[in-house]
Amino acid sequence: MTLNKTVSIRARYWIVLLGFLLCSPLWAEQWKLLGPNGGDARSLAYDPKDPAHIFLGTSTGSIFVSTDGGQVWSNFAHLGSGDDYVLDHILIDPKNTATIFVSAWNVEDTKSGDVFRSLDEGKTWAPLPGMHDKSIRALAMAASDSKVLVSGSLDGVYRSQDAGESWQRISPLNHPELKNIESLAIDPQDPNVIYAGTWHLAWKTTDGGLTWRHINQGMIDDSDVFSIIVDPTNPANVYASACSGIYKSENAGELFRKIQGIPFSARRTRILRGDPSNPSVVYAGTTQGLWKTANAGKTWKQITNSEIVVNDVLIDPRNSSRLLLATDRGGVMQSDNGGLSFSSSNHGYTHRYVTAILADVKNPDTIFVGLANDREWGGVFSFRDRGAWQQKSAGLGGRDVFALKQTPNGTLIAGTNHGIFVLDRDGHTWRPSNDIKAKKSPIQRAAKTKLLDPPSVTDALMNARVNDIDIASNRWLVATSAGLFTSMDAGSTWNGGPVLGRSDFVSAHSAGSLLVAATHTEILLSGDEGTNWQLARLPAQLSSIRGLTITPDAEVFIASREGAFRSSNSGKTWERISNGLPQTDLSFIAYDDSAKALLATSLSTGVIFRSDDGGRSWQSGPDSGYPLRRIAVAHGRLVAATPFDGVIIQQ
């Protein structure tokens, strides 16, 4: 991948690009997943016949694969029709490794989900009819008979004895307690012995589900049981993790004792994993790091930073000193020394929520992106041609970034979930834009709007979620959850607040004296640079606004769940755009000044749309293969943000 190096090259590129956009075969160039690497990782599993062949499950239905023990990853498969399946468990049949099972539950509709099966090493997948539309939170395979599977859903426990072809409920129908199954374990020597952890303690059957009994002796009563493991060398040793701590039983669950040494704050232990070569070694993945015992639970030691949330642990069966962790935000972490030290292992694994894309006005080979949901692993990243991603988040304090802009002199401005931050050109640390006393500016006075007192203006801005930033001439205009705010002196002082009683703004843009701001459901317009505002009368079918833009000739465009709408008369009337654009799920629309054209994306397709006639007609552009949240032109390349897979760039 090569970004253009000079302004003159970029100018020539635009002449070529205009031709490309009118010729669909040339649009269809390959796209490359650019990054940044990392993000949430949910589950891990290795091929029993080739432990270097590893599968990684995500919280958005995607499966990644590595063929070199987790050093390099590639996108492998996607399960479900959208991005709402959480893949918590991946099982591979040790007798026939072409057969793979994956459990899924729906994050949008938490009562639904599936068990997927592949019979051809993951090339094709199908949901198993007996488990369709059930929220699958646990899945286990019997070590003594790989055809025996046990599935846990919100309505109970199910078993298959024919590798998933058919399923039978083995827990009582509508049982008041034996439901909301969160974890399962099968005795490694007897497939009829099954342990089930629920959102309220654990249960056990010794006869394949004909009878069940509560195994709660020694457990604190209010305990969600997240994970259960059984010692393969001595099945009487059973470990269970719960919100109240980690428990061990030495008599097959008859009596548990709480393991000491793990602090109360780390009690949410999502996963327990035993070392296959040494049953005395057990790892506990918690919401505050990874813990390890080397003496069967007598003492525990924290072996990672407490900021790490561990979702799964993989132990290499060939070398138990090599560990892989699936973590929130940090992606995959690896250790080659039994957990003494860890490093990132995310090459090729990108599972990031990119909120903003920005081309550097000073360096033609550099782009910036803003991220959300990644705390200290997120913020702002920069990428330079032929280089690598560099995190530029010092001073942001783990804040989410929802908007990113740059002034002509190269200063970066970030809109976060808590205020506006500024990074000077060649600076290293972001500083909040709240260190100077705010003052009122009459140019921002809104009709029927009570201005906040100066100290309250700054406080409101710095405590608000900043969703959009518009920079025009000497005016900064920002749309926030606390109203509209403006600065006439590069962020030194601010004025603003709610406008016409509205405060939760998602977008704001300007063209000359025309200012337009959007909430999720309404549009407000000012024709006099913000002195007076009016509420636009929108079409009845428009119910969910996602963004807006203004062209240089003051035409206003709205991107919404119901498609795109245009007004040529400052919001007095609107028309729905139907010539070439999707009629639903429009995610983004923007006027690109470099191309003198409108660009649009949709969450229902990977196609990029372009209009050269002010939005009256649209041409379908390159299909990226990903649903798209937004698009930008970065010095001669189309760069797009996907919902969960980071940034993609046209090769």
Secondary structure, DSSP 4 states (H G I P E B T S, - for coil): -----SHHHHHHHHHHHHHHHT-HHHH---EEEEE--EE---EEEEETTEEEEEEEE-SSSEEEEESSSSSB-EEEEE-SSSS-EEEEEEEE-SS-TT-EEEEEEESSSTT-EEEEEESSTTSS-EE-GGGTTS-EEEEEEETTEEEEEEEEETTEEEEESSTTS--EE-S-TT-SSS-SEEEEEE-SS-TT-EEEEESS-EEEESSTTSS-EE--TTS-SS--EEEEEE-SS-TT-EEEEETTEEEEESSTTSS-EEPPSS-GGG--EEEEEEETTEEEEEEEEETTEEEEESSTTSS-EE-S-TT--EEEEEE-TT-TT-EEEEETTBEEEEESSTTS--EE--BT-EE-EEEEEEE-SS-TTEEEEEEES-GGG-SEEEEETTS-EEE--TTSTT--EEEEEE-TTS-EEEEETTEEEEE-TT-SS-EETTSS-----GGG--TT-PPPPHHHHHHHHHTS-EEEEEEETTEEEEEETTEEEEESSTTSS-EEE-BTTB----EEEEETTEEEEE-SS-EEEESSTTSS-EE----TT---EEEEEE-TT--EEEEETTEEEEESSTTSS-EEE-SSS-SS-EEEEEEETTTTEEEEEETT-SEEEEESSTTSS-EEEEE-SS--SEEEE-SSSEEEE-SSS-EEEE-
